[in-house]
Amino acid sequence: MRAIPADQDADLHAIAVPEGAILLPLEQRDGAPRTLAIAALQQALREQQLSMPLGPATDLDNPDRLLLLNRIAIQLVTAGLCSDQLEVPTAPWRDAECAPQLLAAALVDEENAVVQMAGVLTAEQFMAAAAAADASAGSIPLDVEQFEGGLERLLLFVQVLQPAALPRLALQAVSGGLAEAWLSLRELLAGSLPSNPWAELFGAGLEPLAAGAFRSAGQPELAERDASPLMLTVPLGLAPAAVVSGTEVAACVESFSLALATYRRPASAGIAGQEMLRLRLASQLSGDLLPDGLGLTITSGESSQKLVAAGSTELLLDLPASAALLTIAIEYPGRTTLQLPPLSLQSP
């Protein structure tokens, strides 16, 4: 952290400025937060000698318009410099044809013309982060800490990725489908739903639970008679700035997958049988090691379990069904965490 010297201007208060924040000329103080955030982005482009079109040229300050940076559609949201949370307007996400491809967050101190780019989320990551929110609301609150990578990640995306590589997703349609998915996981794995709502968002597929699936030392094999007929497989990968899923995995050197299946543990020694969820995180190439430090965190109610790969070919965990919603996060040091939508495993 560093401080702006108070003698820089008689009216400027000394404030602590986060490392990497952008200091604008003092004559731009008291501008609208979006105006200052765009000015900071333009200043960064000049300083890094990046020649990329930024538009709409005649309506940059309109908060209802998406930014177009290097032909990629970006929703820019702002909050105060010390904010822990910001509100994401949902109107731009109603129609997939014109929805944002990226969501960027800027923290702004209008009085001192200081802007910190908190980070960026892809449309897929925003949908996952917003899955439990009310999609019909005018805005969705997100914690600032969910945005990682700062300005560098935003510029990396718009320089490296072609617009066609970043999907546009409609919030209401996807949220509705995911609501069906997390409240009906048992039905999804039983093959009784007409479609797989995880397919578009995470590239997840439903496959027959083959013989030997989820076999692991110290863990019982799932017998066909006791397990769900299908397993859900989510392709995952390590991108330069984040753990990613879906279409982004194809460009990753390190790729792996998360498989989920349900089964019923038989009664034994006076203990009643119980419905269970089995999760297995493994390399997409059989027998390959997972990246050391790759973590799988499962939270249910107030309890949380975390498995971390260290010379591991897989991470495998069995969990009992409960009334609490279950959240699954895949983490890697220095990358933005991928969090899947909440799951319900409550027995009927």
C-alpha positions in Angstrom: 0.0 0.0 0.0 1.1 3.5 -0.6 -0.3 6.9 0.3 -1.1 9.9 -2.0 0.9 12.8 -0.5 -1.4 15.4 1.0 0.7 18.3 -0.5 -0.2 17.1 -4.0 -3.3 19.3 -3.6 -4.6 21.4 -0.8 -7.9 19.6 -0.8 -6.6 16.1 -1.3 -6.7 14.0 1.8 -3.9 11.4 2.3 -5.5 8.0 1.6 -4.1 4.5 1.5 -4.2 3.3 -2.1 -4.2 -0.4 -3.0 -1.1 -1.6 -5.0 -1.9 -1.5 -8.7 -4.6 1.1 -8.4 -4.7 3.8 -11.1 -4.3 7.5 -10.1 -6.0 9.8 -12.5 -5.3 13.6 -12.9 -6.7 15.6 -10.0 -8.9 17.7 -12.4 -10.9 14.5 -12.9 -12.0 14.3 -9.3 -15.7 14.1 -8.4 -16.5 12.5 -11.8 -19.1 9.8 -12.0 -17.7 6.3 -11.0 -18.2 4.8 -14.4 -16.6 7.9 -16.1 -13.5 7.5 -13.8 -13.3 3.8 -14.3 -13.3 4.2 -18.1 -10.7 7.0 -17.9 -8.5 4.7 -15.8 -8.9 1.9 -18.4 -8.0 4.4 -21.2 -5.0 5.6 -19.2 -3.8 2.0 -18.7 -4.1 1.3 -22.4 -2.0 4.3 -23.2 0.6 3.5 -20.6 0.9 -0.1 -21.9 0.9 1.1 -25.5 -2.1 -1.1 -26.4 -4.0 0.0 -29.4 -7.4 -1.5 -29.0 -10.8 0.0 -30.0 -13.0 1.0 -27.0 -16.6 1.9 -27.5 -19.3 2.8 -28.0 -17.4 5.9 -29.0 -20.3 8.4 -28.5 -21.9 6.8 -25.4 -19.0 5.6 -23.2 -20.5 7.2 -20.0 -23.9 5.6 -20.3 -24.2 3.0 -17.5 -26.9 1.1 -19.5 -24.5 0.4 -22.3 -21.9 -2.4 -22.5 -18.3 -1.5 -23.3 -16.8 -3.0 -26.4 -13.1 -3.5 -25.9 -11.3 -5.1 -28.8 -14.8 -6.4 -30.1 -15.6 -8.1 -26.7 -18.8 -7.0 -24.9 -18.1 -6.1 -21.2 -20.4 -5.1 -18.5 -18.6 -2.6 -16.2 -19.9 -2.3 -12.6 -18.5 0.0 -9.9 -18.4 0.4 -6.2 -16.5 2.4 -3.6 -12.8 1.9 -3.2 -13.3 0.2 0.2 -16.4 -1.8 -0.7 -16.8 -5.5 0.1 -19.7 -6.0 -2.3 -21.1 -4.5 -5.5 -24.4 -4.8 -7.3 -24.6 -6.2 -10.8 -27.6 -5.0 -12.8 -29.3 -7.9 -14.4 -31.0 -6.2 -17.4 -28.0 -6.8 -19.8 -28.2 -10.5 -19.1 -31.9 -11.1 -20.2 -31.1 -11.8 -23.9 -28.3 -14.2 -24.8 -27.9 -12.5 -28.2 -26.7 -9.3 -26.7 -25.6 -10.3 -23.2 -22.1 -9.4 -21.9 -19.2 -11.8 -22.5 -17.2 -10.5 -19.6 -18.1 -8.8 -16.3 -15.5 -6.3 -15.0 -15.5 -4.7 -11.6 -13.9 -1.3 -10.7 -13.5 0.2 -7.2 -13.6 4.0 -7.4 -12.7 6.8 -5.0 -14.4 9.8 -6.8 -13.0 12.4 -4.4 -9.4 11.5 -5.1 -9.7 10.2 -8.6 -8.4 6.7 -7.7 -9.6 3.5 -9.5 -8.7 -0.1 -8.8 -9.8 -2.7 -11.3 -10.9 -5.6 -9.0 -11.0 -8.2 -11.7 -13.2 -9.9 -14.3 -15.5 -12.8 -14.6 -16.5 -14.7 -17.8 -20.2 -15.1 -18.5 -19.9 -18.7 -17.3 -18.3 -17.7 -14.0 -20.9 -15.0 -13.4 -23.7 -17.5 -14.0 -22.1 -19.8 -11.4 -21.6 -17.0 -8.9 -25.2 -15.8 -9.4 -26.8 -19.2 -9.5 -28.4 -19.0 -6.0 -29.6 -15.4 -6.5 -33.1 -14.3 -7.6 -32.7 -14.0 -11.4 -35.8 -11.8 -11.6 -34.3 -9.1 -9.3 -33.0 -5.9 -10.8 -29.5 -6.5 -9.6 -27.5 -9.3 -8.0 -25.0 -8.7 -5.2 -21.5 -10.2 -5.6 -18.6 -10.0 -3.2 -15.6 -8.0 -4.5 -13.3 -10.9 -3.6 -15.1 -13.0 -6.3 -13.4 -10.8 -8.9 -9.7 -11.7 -9.2 -6.9 -10.9 -11.6 -7.3 -7.2 -11.6 -6.6 -5.1 -14.8 -4.1 -7.7 -16.0 -6.7 -10.4 -16.3 -9.1 -8.1 -18.2 -6.4 -7.1 -20.7 -5.2 -10.7 -21.1 -8.7 -11.8 -22.0 -9.3 -9.1 -24.6 -5.9 -9.5 -26.2 -5.7 -13.3 -26.3 -9.3 -14.5 -26.8 -11.3 -14.2 -30.0 -14.9 -12.9 -29.3 -16.3 -16.2 -30.6 -14.5 -18.0 -27.7 -16.5 -16.1 -25.1 -20.1 -17.2 -25.0 -23.1 -15.0 -24.3 -25.5 -16.4 -21.7 -29.0 -15.3 -20.7 -29.3 -15.1 -16.9 -33.0 -16.0 -16.6 -32.9 -19.0 -18.9 -29.7 -20.4 -17.3 -30.7 -19.7 -13.8 -34.0 -21.4 -14.3 -32.3 -24.5 -15.7 -29.8 -24.6 -12.9 -32.5 -24.3 -10.3 -33.9 -27.5 -11.8 -30.5 -29.1 -11.8 -29.5 -28.5 -8.2 -32.9 -29.3 -6.8 -33.2 -32.4 -8.9 -29.8 -33.9 -9.0 -31.2 -37.3 -8.1 -33.6 -37.1 -11.1 -30.8 -35.8 -13.4 -28.6 -38.8 -12.6 -31.5 -41.2 -12.9 -32.1 -40.0 -16.4 -35.6 -38.8 -15.7 -35.1 -35.1 -16.8 -35.9 -34.2 -20.4 -32.6 -32.3 -20.8 -29.3 -31.7 -19.0 -29.2 -28.0 -17.8 -25.5 -28.3 -16.9 -24.5 -28.9 -20.5 -24.6 -25.3 -21.9 -23.1 -23.6 -18.8 -20.3 -26.1 -17.8 -20.0 -28.4 -20.8 -21.0 -31.2 -18.5 -22.2 -34.5 -19.9 -24.3 -37.4 -18.6 -22.7 -40.8 -19.1 -23.6 -44.4 -18.1 -22.1 -45.3 -14.8 -19.7 -47.9 -16.2 -18.4 -50.9 -14.4 -15.4 -49.9 -12.3 -16.3 -46.2 -12.3 -15.0 -44.4 -9.2 -12.9 -47.4 -8.2 -10.2 -46.3 -5.7 -8.1 -47.9 -3.0 -9.9 -47.9 0.3 -13.2 -47.0 -1.3 -15.9 -49.5 -2.3 -16.7 -49.8 -6.0 -20.2 -48.5 -6.9 -22.3 -51.6 -7.7 -24.8 -51.1 -10.5 -27.7 -52.2 -8.4 -26.9 -49.6 -5.7 -25.9 -46.6 -7.8 -27.5 -44.1 -10.1 -27.6 -45.3 -13.7 -25.8 -42.1 -14.8 -22.9 -40.0 -13.7 -22.4 -36.2 -14.3 -19.0 -35.4 -15.7 -17.8 -31.7 -15.7 -14.7 -31.0 -17.8 -12.2 -28.6 -16.1 -8.9 -27.0 -16.8 -6.3 -24.5 -15.6 -6.3 -21.3 -17.7 -3.6 -18.6 -17.0 -5.9 -16.7 -14.6 -8.6 -19.1 -13.5 -10.0 -22.6 -13.1 -12.3 -22.9 -16.1 -14.9 -25.3 -17.5 -16.9 -25.8 -20.7 -15.5 -24.5 -24.0 -12.5 -22.8 -22.3 -11.0 -26.2 -21.3 -9.9 -27.0 -24.9 -7.2 -24.3 -24.7 -5.8 -25.6 -21.4 -2.6 -27.6 -21.0 -3.7 -29.0 -17.7 -7.2 -30.6 -17.9 -9.1 -32.8 -15.6 -12.8 -33.6 -14.8 -15.1 -33.8 -11.9 -17.5 -36.8 -11.8 -20.6 -37.1 -9.6 -22.8 -40.1 -8.9 -25.2 -41.1 -6.2 -25.5 -44.5 -4.6 -27.2 -46.1 -1.6 -24.9 -47.4 1.1 -26.3 -50.7 2.3 -27.3 -51.2 6.0 -24.8 -53.0 8.1 -24.2 -53.8 11.8 -27.4 -52.2 12.8 -26.7 -49.0 10.8 -29.5 -48.0 8.4 -28.7 -47.6 4.7 -28.1 -44.1 3.5 -28.1 -42.2 0.2 -24.6 -40.9 -0.7 -22.9 -38.7 -3.2 -19.6 -39.7 -4.6 -17.3 -37.0 -6.1 -14.1 -37.8 -8.1 -11.7 -35.3 -9.4 -9.1 -36.9 -11.8 -7.0 -36.1 -14.9 -8.7 -36.6 -18.2 -5.9 -38.9 -19.1 -6.2 -42.1 -17.1 -3.4 -42.4 -14.5 -2.0 -38.9 -14.9 -1.2 -36.9 -11.8 -3.3 -33.9 -10.9 -1.5 -30.6 -10.6 -0.1 -30.3 -7.1 -2.1 -27.8 -5.1 -5.3 -28.4 -7.0 -8.1 -28.3 -4.3 -11.6 -29.6 -4.1 -13.7 -27.9 -1.4 -17.1 -29.1 -0.4 -19.3 -27.1 1.9 -22.6 -28.3 3.4 -24.3 -26.1 6.0 -21.6 -25.0 8.5 -19.3 -27.9 7.7 -16.6 -27.8 5.0 -14.1 -30.4 3.7 -11.1 -29.8 1.5 -8.9 -32.2 -0.4 -5.7 -31.0 -2.0 -3.7 -32.9 -4.6 -0.1 -33.8 -3.8 1.3 -36.4 -6.1 -2.3 -37.6 -6.5 -4.0 -39.3 -9.5 -7.4 -38.4 -8.1 -9.3 -36.8 -5.2 -12.3 -38.9 -4.1 -14.9 -38.2 -1.5 -18.2 -39.7 -0.3 -20.8 -37.5 1.4 -24.2 -38.4 2.9 -27.3 -36.8 1.6 -28.6 -34.0 3.8 -31.2 -31.2 3.9 -28.4 -28.6 3.6 -27.4 -27.2 0.2 -24.0 -28.5 -1.0 -21.5 -26.2 -2.7 -18.4 -27.4 -4.6 -15.4 -25.3 -5.4 -12.3 -26.2 -7.5 -9.3 -24.1 -6.5 -5.7 -23.6 -7.6 -3.1 -21.2 -6.1 -3.0 -18.0 -8.1 -6.1 -18.8 -10.2 -9.7 -17.6 -9.7 -11.8 -20.4 -8.0 -14.6 -22.1 -10.0 -17.7 -22.6 -7.9 -20.5 -24.9 -9.1 -24.1 -24.1 -8.4 -25.5 -25.4 -5.1 -26.8 -29.0 -5.0 -29.5 -30.5 -3.0 -29.2 -34.2 -2.0 -32.1 -34.3 0.5 -33.8 -37.7 0.4 -37.5 -37.8 -0.3 
